């Protein structure tokens, strides 16, 4: 490769369709240019390393911080400590276990399922309120407000505060983008620190209120309910709450928007979904393979020398795992560039894998299934007004910034 393919992947001009670049990248499954990160793009290699205890998620283990997407560890200098997403066992396991007590099995086995009625109500209300069917921005009018409303209800964050935490979430998400050519990286790092600090202060007020007057929400339970591991420290709780608030809507926005874009490009499948809402289960799984909301994971570090395909990745090296490239690896999937919800065994990397697999996957799946099936049922003759749509700047959390569509009407 005469030109650094990583810079092409990160370059915004390729955001609408990075998949030809991923195909080129897979020709060198373990790729490194100069002293840059080791980049893996094969499905089997990525899946193996996601389960390998010699791979660390803690940026403090990186030998050369210059190859980190954020340079020196941004989390460490922030007022908030790293979330469990950026920690290794045993700290990771303890915090994830404590968080899961309020979210899923075995302690809260029906929490997500019990939200089904609320999710249907929110979806119906948003579609009812679309207004002019000939000028719809699906992101602003549906894909963004839906998961934001859901995560606010789940956590116990006032929905009317969305305008306050929206800009903080955007800034923190933008900080994940590993763009080495971004203007003034020190200023970007400063903005990320400031956003995390302000979000932490906001959440601290909510935590204090929940400790005095707990409600039936996750924030109250995390703040007051003891378990076998004890209770979280205040800083651990704030970091966990910030993670859940941001991750609880950022990726789902992309999943729903990418999903509707893909269905509009595949009208036969959209028609099938309109007639059979149960098809949404397979459609969402195939979307997580075909157009994953998280394209790459650029923050892993080796804790020991690791050999992959005859190449030694040394201890302390930065490793990037390009999930979206692995999801279209022909070694794993037949006709990988075809959107095919009937392909059967869809063991995708859309939610990662291993100990850091997506914490909110059950909720994200249900949200996307309901959203896409109801949009298919209620929008009459939907069509794209712009293809490709304008994309968000972020190469990691890839999705349209707007999705302008039209339809002939909205069914009741």
C-alpha positions as CSV (number, residue, x, y, z in Angstrom):
1,X,0.0,0.0,0.0
2,X,1.7,3.2,-1.2
3,X,-0.6,5.5,0.8
4,X,-1.5,4.9,4.5
5,X,-4.9,3.3,4.3
6,X,-5.7,4.2,7.9
7,X,-5.6,7.9,6.9
8,X,-8.0,7.1,4.1
9,X,-10.4,5.3,6.4
10,X,-10.3,8.2,8.8
11,X,-10.6,10.8,6.1
12,X,-14.1,12.2,6.0
13,X,-14.3,12.0,2.3
14,X,-14.7,8.2,2.6
15,X,-17.3,8.2,5.4
16,X,-20.3,7.4,3.2
17,X,-18.7,4.2,1.9
18,X,-15.5,2.9,3.7
19,X,-16.1,-0.7,2.7
20,X,-13.9,-0.7,-0.4
21,X,-11.1,0.5,1.9
22,X,-11.8,-2.3,4.4
23,X,-11.6,-4.8,1.6
24,X,-8.2,-3.4,0.7
25,X,-7.1,-3.5,4.3
26,X,-8.0,-7.2,4.7
27,X,-5.3,-8.0,2.1
28,X,-2.9,-7.2,4.9
29,X,-4.7,-8.7,7.9
30,X,-2.1,-7.5,10.3
31,X,-1.2,-4.0,9.1
32,X,1.2,-1.5,10.4
33,X,2.8,1.6,8.8
34,X,5.9,3.1,10.4
35,X,5.5,3.3,14.2
36,X,1.7,3.4,14.0
37,X,-0.8,1.0,15.5
38,X,-1.2,-2.6,14.5
39,X,-4.5,-2.8,12.7
40,X,-6.4,-6.1,12.4
41,X,-9.2,-6.6,9.9
42,X,-9.9,-10.4,9.7
43,X,-13.0,-11.7,11.4
44,X,-11.3,-14.6,13.1
45,X,-8.3,-12.6,14.3
46,X,-10.5,-9.8,15.7
47,X,-12.8,-12.2,17.5
48,X,-9.8,-14.1,18.9
49,X,-8.2,-10.9,20.3
50,X,-11.5,-9.7,21.8
51,X,-11.3,-12.8,24.0
52,X,-7.6,-12.7,24.6
53,X,-6.6,-11.7,28.2
54,X,-3.3,-10.4,26.8
55,X,-5.2,-7.5,25.2
56,X,-5.9,-4.6,27.5
57,X,-8.5,-1.9,27.3
58,X,-6.7,0.3,29.8
59,X,-4.9,3.1,27.9
60,X,-2.4,3.4,30.8
61,X,-0.8,0.2,29.6
62,X,0.1,1.8,26.2
63,X,3.9,2.1,26.0
64,X,3.9,4.8,23.3
65,X,1.1,7.3,24.0
66,X,1.9,9.1,20.7
67,X,0.1,6.2,18.9
68,X,-3.0,6.5,21.1
69,X,-6.0,8.1,19.4
70,X,-6.1,10.7,22.2
71,X,-2.4,10.9,22.8
72,X,-1.8,10.9,26.6
73,X,-4.6,9.3,28.5
74,X,-7.5,11.7,28.3
75,X,-9.5,9.8,30.9
76,X,-6.7,9.9,33.5
77,X,-6.5,13.7,33.3
78,X,-10.2,14.2,33.4
79,X,-12.2,14.9,36.6
80,X,-13.9,11.5,36.0
81,X,-12.0,8.2,36.3
82,X,-12.1,5.7,33.4
83,X,-15.4,3.9,33.0
84,X,-15.4,0.1,33.2
85,X,-15.3,0.1,29.4
86,X,-11.7,1.3,29.7
87,X,-10.6,-1.0,32.5
88,X,-9.3,-4.6,32.7
89,X,-10.2,-7.3,35.2
90,X,-10.6,-7.4,38.1
91,X,-11.7,-3.7,38.2
92,X,-13.7,-4.1,35.0
93,X,-15.5,-7.3,36.2
94,X,-16.4,-5.8,39.6
95,X,-17.9,-2.6,38.2
96,X,-19.7,-4.3,35.3
97,X,-21.1,-6.9,37.7
98,X,-22.4,-4.1,40.0
99,X,-24.0,-2.2,37.1
100,X,-25.6,-5.3,35.7
101,X,-27.5,-6.0,39.0
102,X,-29.8,-3.1,38.1
103,X,-30.1,-3.9,34.4
104,X,-30.3,-7.6,33.6
105,X,-30.2,-11.3,34.7
106,X,-30.1,-12.7,37.2
107,X,-31.1,-9.9,39.5
108,X,-33.3,-7.9,37.1
109,X,-34.2,-10.5,34.5
110,X,-37.2,-8.6,33.1
111,X,-36.1,-5.0,33.1
112,X,-35.6,-4.7,29.4
113,X,-38.7,-6.7,28.5
114,X,-40.8,-4.6,31.0
115,X,-39.9,-1.5,29.0
116,X,-41.6,-2.8,25.8
117,X,-44.8,-0.9,26.4
118,X,-42.9,2.4,27.1
119,X,-40.9,1.8,23.9
120,X,-44.0,1.3,21.8
121,X,-45.5,4.5,23.3
122,X,-42.4,6.5,22.5
123,X,-42.1,5.2,19.0
124,X,-45.8,5.9,18.2
125,X,-45.7,9.4,19.6
126,X,-42.6,10.3,17.6
127,X,-44.1,9.0,14.3
128,X,-47.4,10.7,15.1
129,X,-45.5,14.0,15.5
130,X,-43.5,13.9,12.3
131,X,-45.6,16.5,10.6
132,X,-45.0,17.1,6.9
133,X,-44.5,13.7,5.3
134,X,-42.7,15.1,2.3
135,X,-39.9,16.6,4.4
136,X,-38.7,14.3,7.2
137,X,-35.3,14.3,8.8
138,X,-35.3,10.9,10.4
139,X,-32.3,11.6,12.7
140,X,-33.7,14.8,14.2
141,X,-37.3,13.7,14.3
142,X,-37.0,10.0,15.3
143,X,-33.6,8.2,15.5
144,X,-32.1,10.6,18.0
145,X,-35.1,11.5,20.3
146,X,-36.2,7.8,20.6
147,X,-33.1,6.3,22.3
148,X,-32.4,9.5,24.3
149,X,-35.9,9.4,25.8
150,X,-35.5,5.7,26.6
151,X,-32.1,6.0,28.3
152,X,-33.4,9.0,30.3
153,X,-36.3,7.0,31.6
154,X,-34.1,4.0,32.4
155,X,-31.5,6.0,34.3
156,X,-33.8,8.5,35.8
157,X,-32.3,11.5,34.0
158,X,-34.8,14.3,33.3
159,X,-35.7,14.3,29.6
160,X,-35.9,18.1,29.6
161,X,-32.2,18.2,30.5
162,X,-31.3,16.7,27.0
163,X,-30.2,20.1,25.7
164,X,-27.7,20.3,28.5
165,X,-26.0,16.9,28.1
166,X,-26.4,16.7,24.3
167,X,-23.3,19.0,23.7
168,X,-21.3,17.2,26.3
169,X,-22.1,13.8,24.8
170,X,-21.2,15.1,21.3
171,X,-17.9,16.4,22.5
172,X,-17.0,13.2,24.4
173,X,-18.0,11.0,21.4
174,X,-16.0,13.2,19.0
175,X,-13.0,12.6,21.3
176,X,-13.1,8.9,20.3
177,X,-12.3,9.8,16.7
178,X,-8.6,8.8,16.1
179,X,-7.8,11.5,13.5
180,X,-4.1,12.3,13.6
181,X,-4.6,15.2,11.3
182,X,-7.3,16.9,13.4
183,X,-6.5,20.6,14.0
184,X,-5.1,21.4,17.4
185,X,-5.3,18.0,19.2
186,X,-4.4,19.7,22.5
187,X,-7.5,21.9,22.2
188,X,-9.7,18.8,21.4
189,X,-8.3,17.0,24.4
190,X,-9.1,20.1,26.6
191,X,-12.7,20.1,25.3
192,X,-13.1,16.4,26.0
193,X,-11.8,16.9,29.6
194,X,-14.1,19.9,30.1
195,X,-17.2,18.0,28.8
196,X,-16.5,15.0,31.0
197,X,-16.0,17.3,34.0
198,X,-19.3,19.2,33.3
199,X,-21.2,16.0,32.7
200,X,-19.8,14.5,36.0
201,X,-20.9,17.6,37.9
202,X,-24.4,17.4,36.4
203,X,-24.7,13.7,37.3
204,X,-23.3,14.3,40.8
205,X,-26.4,16.5,41.5
206,X,-28.7,13.8,40.3
207,X,-26.9,11.1,42.4
208,X,-27.2,13.3,45.5
209,X,-30.9,13.7,44.9
210,X,-31.4,10.0,44.3
211,X,-29.6,9.1,47.5
212,X,-32.1,11.3,49.4
213,X,-35.2,10.4,47.4
214,X,-34.5,7.1,45.5
215,X,-36.9,6.2,42.7
216,X,-37.5,3.2,40.5
217,X,-34.6,3.9,38.1
218,X,-31.1,2.6,37.6
219,X,-29.4,5.7,39.0
220,X,-31.3,5.3,42.3
221,X,-30.4,1.6,42.5
222,X,-26.7,2.1,41.7
223,X,-26.5,4.9,44.3
224,X,-28.3,3.1,47.1
225,X,-28.5,-0.7,46.6
226,X,-25.7,-2.7,48.2
227,X,-24.6,-6.1,46.7
228,X,-22.0,-8.7,47.2
229,X,-19.4,-6.3,45.8
230,X,-20.5,-3.5,48.1
231,X,-21.5,-0.1,46.6
232,X,-19.7,2.0,44.1
233,X,-17.6,5.0,45.2
234,X,-19.1,8.3,44.1
235,X,-16.5,8.7,41.4
236,X,-17.1,5.2,40.1
237,X,-20.8,5.8,40.0
238,X,-20.5,9.1,38.1
239,X,-18.2,7.5,35.6
240,X,-20.6,4.6,35.1
241,X,-23.6,6.8,34.8
242,X,-21.8,9.0,32.2
243,X,-20.9,5.8,30.2
244,X,-24.5,4.5,30.3
245,X,-26.0,7.9,29.4
246,X,-23.8,8.4,26.3
247,X,-23.4,4.8,25.1
248,X,-27.1,4.3,25.8
249,X,-28.1,6.5,22.9
250,X,-25.1,7.3,20.7
251,X,-24.8,3.9,19.0
252,X,-28.5,3.2,18.8
253,X,-29.1,6.4,16.9
254,X,-26.7,5.1,14.3
255,X,-28.2,1.6,14.3
256,X,-31.7,2.9,13.6
257,X,-30.6,5.4,11.0
258,X,-28.2,3.0,9.2
259,X,-31.1,0.5,9.3
260,X,-33.6,2.7,7.7
261,X,-31.1,3.8,5.1
262,X,-30.3,0.2,4.2
263,X,-34.0,-0.8,4.0
264,X,-34.7,2.1,1.7
265,X,-31.9,0.9,-0.5
266,X,-33.4,-2.6,-0.4
267,X,-37.2,-1.9,-1.0
268,X,-38.0,-5.6,-1.3
269,X,-36.8,-6.3,2.2
270,X,-38.6,-3.2,3.5
271,X,-41.8,-4.5,2.0
272,X,-41.3,-7.9,3.6
273,X,-40.8,-6.2,7.0
274,X,-44.0,-4.2,6.5
275,X,-46.0,-7.4,6.1
276,X,-44.1,-9.4,8.8
277,X,-42.8,-7.3,11.8
278,X,-41.2,-10.5,13.2
279,X,-38.6,-10.2,10.4
280,X,-37.2,-7.2,12.3
281,X,-35.2,-9.7,14.6
282,X,-33.1,-11.0,11.6
283,X,-33.0,-7.6,10.0
284,X,-31.4,-6.0,13.0
285,X,-28.8,-8.8,13.4
286,X,-27.9,-8.5,9.7
287,X,-27.6,-4.7,10.1
288,X,-25.2,-5.2,13.0
289,X,-23.0,-7.1,10.6
290,X,-23.6,-5.1,7.4
291,X,-23.6,-1.5,8.8
292,X,-22.4,-1.7,12.4
293,X,-22.8,1.5,14.4
294,X,-19.3,1.0,15.9
295,X,-16.8,0.6,13.0
296,X,-13.5,0.2,14.8
297,X,-12.1,-0.1,18.3
298,X,-8.9,2.0,18.4
299,X,-8.0,1.6,22.1
300,X,-6.5,-1.8,22.8
301,X,-3.0,-2.5,24.1
302,X,-1.0,-5.7,24.3
303,X,0.1,-6.9,27.7
304,X,2.6,-9.4,26.2
305,X,4.1,-10.2,22.8
306,X,1.3,-11.7,20.7
307,X,1.8,-13.6,17.4
308,X,-0.9,-13.2,14.8
309,X,-0.4,-14.8,11.4
310,X,3.3,-15.1,11.9
311,X,3.7,-11.4,12.9
312,X,4.7,-10.5,16.5
313,X,2.8,-7.6,18.0
314,X,5.1,-6.5,20.8
315,X,4.1,-5.8,24.4
316,X,2.8,-2.3,25.0
317,X,1.8,-1.8,21.3
318,X,-1.4,-0.1,20.2
319,X,-3.9,-2.4,18.5
320,X,-6.9,-1.3,16.4
321,X,-9.6,-3.8,15.7
322,X,-11.7,-2.9,12.6
323,X,-15.0,-4.6,13.5
324,X,-16.7,-3.4,10.3
325,X,-14.0,-5.0,8.1
326,X,-14.3,-8.3,10.0
327,X,-18.0,-8.2,9.6
328,X,-17.5,-8.3,5.8
329,X,-14.7,-10.8,5.8
330,X,-15.4,-13.4,3.0
331,X,-13.5,-16.0,5.0
332,X,-16.4,-15.9,7.4
333,X,-19.4,-14.8,5.5
334,X,-20.7,-15.8,2.0
335,X,-21.4,-12.8,-0.2
336,X,-20.4,-10.4,2.6
337,X,-21.3,-7.2,0.7
338,X,-24.9,-8.3,0.3
339,X,-27.6,-7.3,2.8
340,X,-29.3,-10.6,3.5
341,X,-31.4,-11.1,6.7
342,X,-32.0,-14.7,5.5
343,X,-28.4,-15.7,5.8
344,X,-29.1,-17.6,9.0
345,X,-26.1,-17.8,11.3
346,X,-25.2,-14.1,11.7
347,X,-22.4,-14.2,14.3
348,X,-21.4,-10.6,13.8
349,X,-19.0,-8.3,15.7
350,X,-21.5,-5.4,15.8
351,X,-21.6,-5.5,19.6
352,X,-18.0,-6.6,20.0
353,X,-17.3,-9.8,21.9
354,X,-15.7,-11.1,25.0
355,X,-15.8,-9.3,28.4
356,X,-16.3,-5.9,26.7
357,X,-19.3,-7.0,24.6
358,X,-21.9,-4.2,24.5
359,X,-23.5,-3.9,27.9
360,X,-26.8,-2.5,26.5
361,X,-27.1,-4.9,23.6
362,X,-30.5,-6.4,24.7
363,X,-32.1,-2.9,24.9
364,X,-30.5,-1.7,21.6
365,X,-31.8,-4.7,19.8
366,X,-35.3,-4.2,21.1
367,X,-35.3,-0.5,20.3
368,X,-34.1,-1.1,16.7
369,X,-36.6,-3.9,16.1
370,X,-39.5,-1.8,17.2
371,X,-38.3,1.4,15.5
372,X,-37.7,-0.2,12.1
373,X,-40.9,-2.4,12.1
374,X,-43.1,0.6,13.0
375,X,-41.4,2.9,10.4
376,X,-41.9,0.2,7.8
377,X,-45.6,-0.3,8.8
378,X,-46.6,3.4,9.1
379,X,-44.7,5.3,6.4
380,X,-46.5,5.1,3.1
381,X,-44.1,4.7,0.1
382,X,-41.0,6.1,1.9
383,X,-38.1,7.2,-0.2
384,X,-34.7,8.8,0.1
385,X,-34.4,12.5,-0.8
386,X,-30.6,12.4,-0.6
387,X,-28.3,9.4,-1.2
388,X,-25.7,9.3,0.2
389,X,-26.8,11.4,3.1
390,X,-24.4,13.7,5.0
391,X,-22.5,11.7,7.6
392,X,-21.2,12.6,11.1
393,X,-17.5,13.4,11.3
394,X,-16.8,10.4,13.5
395,X,-15.1,7.4,11.9
396,X,-15.6,5.2,15.0
397,X,-19.3,5.9,15.6
398,X,-20.2,6.1,11.9
399,X,-23.7,7.1,10.9
400,X,-25.6,9.8,9.0
401,X,-25.9,13.2,10.6
402,X,-29.2,13.7,8.8
403,X,-31.4,11.2,6.8
404,X,-33.8,13.2,4.7
405,X,-36.7,11.1,3.4
406,X,-40.3,11.6,2.1
407,X,-43.4,9.5,2.1
408,X,-46.9,9.8,0.7
409,X,-48.5,9.7,4.2
410,X,-48.4,8.3,7.7
411,X,-50.7,5.4,8.5
412,X,-52.5,5.4,11.9
